[in-house]
Amino acid sequence: MPTLPLAFEIGTFVVLGIILLFDLLLVVKRPHEPSMKEAGLWVAFYVGLALAFAALMFVFTGPEYGGQFIAGWITEYSLSIDNLFVFIIIMARFSVPRKYQQEVLMVGIIIALILRGIFIALGAAVIENFSWIFYIFGAFLLYTAYKQAKDSGEDEEDAGDNKLIAKLRSVLPMSESYDGNKVRTVVDGKKVFTPMLIVFVTIGLTDLLFAVDSIPAIFGLTQSAFIVFTANIFALMGLRQLYFLLGGLMTRLIYLKHALSVILAFIGVKLILHAMHVNELPFINGGEHIEWAPEIPTFLSLAVIVATIVIAVVASLIKSKAVEKSAVRSGGADHKASSPAVTDGLDEAADEAGTKNPRH
């Protein structure tokens, strides 16, 4: 990859750091539930920022690496949207007041950035020294794609119900309800933790699992640590606003998981083919490169990723529309309960979760 001007790389991280800091301070100083208009404007701003950065990548590095950034950003963004399903369930399971959900999401994004930064650094170092790691990455993505295709959502429904969370509840003094956005509070003169701590731990563990899936995927599209990290930053920026903007619509994206399964499988095959092309393992082809193994070009990867997502979204909306019409003809009551609006959906889920978790 052409060496980017040092000023460009430093400037990129400084600007992104300032934006993230401003976003965090805005959430801390003014906790609130954003309106659809506010959320939509922020999402449009972050998407526009990513596209502007992609244009700069084309200028500084050419179409190959500019295309790698776009393909990586779209892939990570799609995986992040899928992750929002789990965030919605976590918020409902722990009955997080909607006023403070932005702050929880922002903390989750910061944790995700830190974890992904660590994984990216490790991944780049391993790839630099051990080309055979592409075989492992490829096999892992194929396995992940298989699990994604078979996923019925039951694991997501159990978000937060694991042994670590149960252990924390048993060993830490904890209040029965939230105290604003505080992690610790005072009850009967004693300092105790609030359920917000459990929420942060659950979000952090979820981010860890997401990083394990997403980092090998983007390394299948580019080996540039700079592109990998910036694509992840842009994919995570605006995620909390997207949470409020798409919360209700996400129940309609029924084929998104299938699309992601196809994308992960495609990237897995791409990684294995690349591993064969740069093969150094002595027990495979005598340690020689396998010349007939094709390298999938970036433009083809980008085309497959975009086409898969577009087809999945269109098919999901068509299917949801058909189900809605069918439900209206049969009375509509059952469908209305299964496809709620953003607020009603989360509040109903929270009411159901309230039998197991404290409510503010």
N, C-alpha and C positions, 0 to 999 in steps of 0.2 A: 504494500500500500504506500502511495506517495506520502512523504513526511509532511504533516500539516504544520503550518507556521505555529511556533510555540505560543505566540500572542493569541492566535485563534483558539487553541485548546484551553489556555488559561482564561481567556475572555469568556468562553462558553460556560465553563464551570462557575466563574464568578457571577455571571448574569443569572444562571439557573439557581445558584445558591441564594442570591438576593430575592428572586421570585418566590422560592420555597419558604424563605424566612418571612417574607411579607405575608404569604398565605397563612403560615403558622401563627403569626402575631394577630392577624385578623380573626382567626378562629378563637384564640385565647381571650382577646379583648372583647369580642362581640359574639359569644356563643348564641346561635340561632338556627332555625330551620330555614334554609334558603328557599325562595320562591322558584317556580319553574323558570321564570324569566331570568333571575339572577344565575341560577345553575346553568341555564342554556348559554348565557353570555360568557361565563367562565369557561365552559367546555369549548365553545367556539374560539375563545382566545388561546387556549392551550393547543388546540388542533392547528390553528393558524400559526402559532409559534413553532410547532413541529414542522409544518410544511415550509416555513421560512428558513428553518435550519437545514432542511433537506435541500432547498435551493442553494444555500451557501455551500453545502457539501458537494453539489454538482459543480459549482464554480471552482472550488479549491481542489477537488480530487477527481472530477470527471464523472461520467454516468455510471461506471461500474460500482464505485463505492457510494455514490449517492443513491443508487438503486439498492445497495445492500442496507443502507440506513432505513430507507422506506420499507423494505421487506421486513427488516427486524422490528421496526416500530409498529407496523401493522400487526405482526404476529404477537408481539408482547401486549399490545393494546387489546387485541382480541382475547388473549388469555386473561388479561386484567378484568375485562367485562365479565367473563365467565366467573372470575373470582368474586365478583360482586354478589352472586347468588349466595355464596357462603357468608359474606359479610352481613347480608340481610338476615340470614338465619341466626347468626351470632347475636346481632342486635336484638332480635325478637326473643331468643332463648334467655337472655339476661335482662330483658325488659329495660334496655337503655333508654332514658328519656330522649325524645327526638331532638330536643334543644341542644343536647350534648353529643349527638351522634357525629357531628362534624369533627369535633375534637378527637373522638375515638378513631375516626377514619384517618385523621391527620397523623396521629401517633403511629397508626398502623403503616402509613405510607413511609414515615421516617424509618421505622424498623425495617421495612422492606428494602429501602434504599441501602441501609447499612449492610443487611444480610447479602443482598445482591452484589454490592461492591466487593464484599469478601469473596463470594463465590466467583465473581468475574476475575478478580486478581489471581485466585488459585487456578481457575480454569485456563487462563491465559498462560500461566507459568507451566502448567502440565502439558498443554498443547505445544508449547515451544520446545519442550524436551522429549515428549513421548507422543509420536504421531499415532501410535496404536490406540490412544484414548478415543479416537473417533469411532472405532469399532464398538467400544463400550457405550459411548454417547448414543450412537445409532441404535444399538440394541435396546438401550433404556427407553428411547423415544418410541420405538415400536411397541414395547411393552406398555408404556404409558398410553399410547394411542388405543391399544386393545382394551385397557382398563377403562379409558374414557368412553369408548364405544359401548361398553357393557354397563356403565354406571347408571344406576336407577335412581340416584339421588339419596339413597338411604344413608350413605356415609355422611353426606352433607347435613342430613337431618339430625345426626348425632353430634354436630359441631358443638364443642364445649363440654360434652359428656365423656371425658376421658379420665384416666387414673390420676394424672398430674393435677388436674383441676380439683378432683375430689380430695387429693392429698392436701392441697393448699387450703381448702375449706376446713379440713379437719385439724390442721396444725396452727393456722393463723387466726387470731381473734378478728371476727368480721361482723360488721353491722348488718342488720336485716334489710336496710334500704340505702339508697344513694344519698349523698350529701352534695348536691350540685355535681361539679366535675372533679371533686376531691378524691384522692386515692386513700387518704387517711382522715379520720374524723374522731370526735370525742363523744362517747356514749356513757352516761352515768359516771363521768369523771375519768374514764379510762380511754386511752388512745387505741383505736381499732382501725382495721382496714375496711374499706367499702367494697361492694361488688365490682366497682370500677377496676380494681386491681385484677380480678379474674378476667374481666373483659380484655384488658390490655395483654395479659398472658396468652389468652386464647387467640387474639389477633396476631400476636407475635409468632406463635406456633404455626398458625395458618400461613403466615408470610413465609416461614421457613420451608414449608411443603411446596408453596408456589415457586419459590426460588429454585428448588431442586428440579422442578419440571421445566421452568422457563429458560434457565441459563443454557442447558445443553441445546435447547431448540434454537436459540439465536446464534450460538456458536456454529450451528449447522448452516447458517446463512452468511456469516462473516467471521473471520479470525482476528479482526481488529478489536482490541479491548476498548478503544475509544468509542467506536461505533456501538459496541455491545452496551456499554455503560450509558451513553447518551440516549440510545433507543429505549433503555429501561427507564431512565429518568422521565423522558417525554411520555412514556406509556403510563407512568404512575401519576404524573402531574395532571390535576383535574379529575382524578379518580373519585374524590369525595363528592364533587359536584355532579359527576356522572351518576353516582349512587342515588342522589335525589331526583335526577332528571329521568333515569331509566328504570327506577324501581318497579313501577307498574308494568312497563313495556316488557321487562325482562321475562315475565311469566309467559309472554307470547313467543319468545325466541326459543322455541322448542327444539329446533335443529342446530342450535349453536354448538352444543357439545359434540354432535356428529361432525360438524365442520372442523372443529378443533382436532378431533380424532384424525380426520383425513390429513390436515395440515401437519400434525406431529408425525404421522406415518410417512408422509412425503419427505419431511426433513430428515427422518430417521434413515430412509433409503438413501437420500442424498449424502448423509454422513458416512454411511457404510461404503458407498461408491467412492467417496473421496478417500476413505481409509485404504481401500484397495488400490487406488491410484498412487498413493504415497507409501504403500506398504513397506514395512521394514521387519515384520515378524518372520523369523526363519522357517517356521512350520507352515507358512502360507506362501506358496509360489517360490519357495527357496529364499525368502527374504527379498525378492525382487519386486519392483513395481509391476502392477498388473495393468499393462498398457491399454487393454481393451475396455477397462472400466471407464465409462464416460463420466465427465464432469458436468453436472447440471448447471447451466449458466444462470447468473443472477436474474436476468430479465424473465426467464422461464419460471424461476422460483416465485418472483413477484406476481407474475400472471396467475399461477396456480393458487397462491394465497388469496389474492383479491377475488378471483372468480369463485373460489370455494366459499368465502364469506358472503359475497353478494348472493349467490345461489341459496345459501342457508337462510339468510335474512328474508329474502323474497319468499322462499318456500314456507318459512315459519309464519309470516304474516298472512299468506294465502290460506294456510291451514287454520290459523287462528280465526280468520274471517269466516271460513266455512263452518267451523265449530260454533262460532257465535251466532251465525244465521240459523244453524240447526237448533241451537239452544233457544233462540227467540221463538222459533216455530213451535217448540215443545213446552214453552212456558218461560224459559230463560233463567229460572231461579237457581238451578244447579250451576249453570255456567257463571252466573254473576258471582257466586261464592268462590269459584275456582280461579277467576281472573279479576281480582280486585284492583282498585286504583292504588297508587303508591301509598298514600296515607292509610287508607282502610286496610290494605293488605298487611302492612307492618303492624298496625294496631291490633288487628285480629290475631295475627301470629303472636304478638306480645301477650294478648289476653290469654291465649291458649298456654303460652309458656309460663304465665304467671302462677300456675298451679305448682310449678317446680322451682321458680326462682323469685327472688325478692322484687317488689315493685316500688318505685319511688312514689 
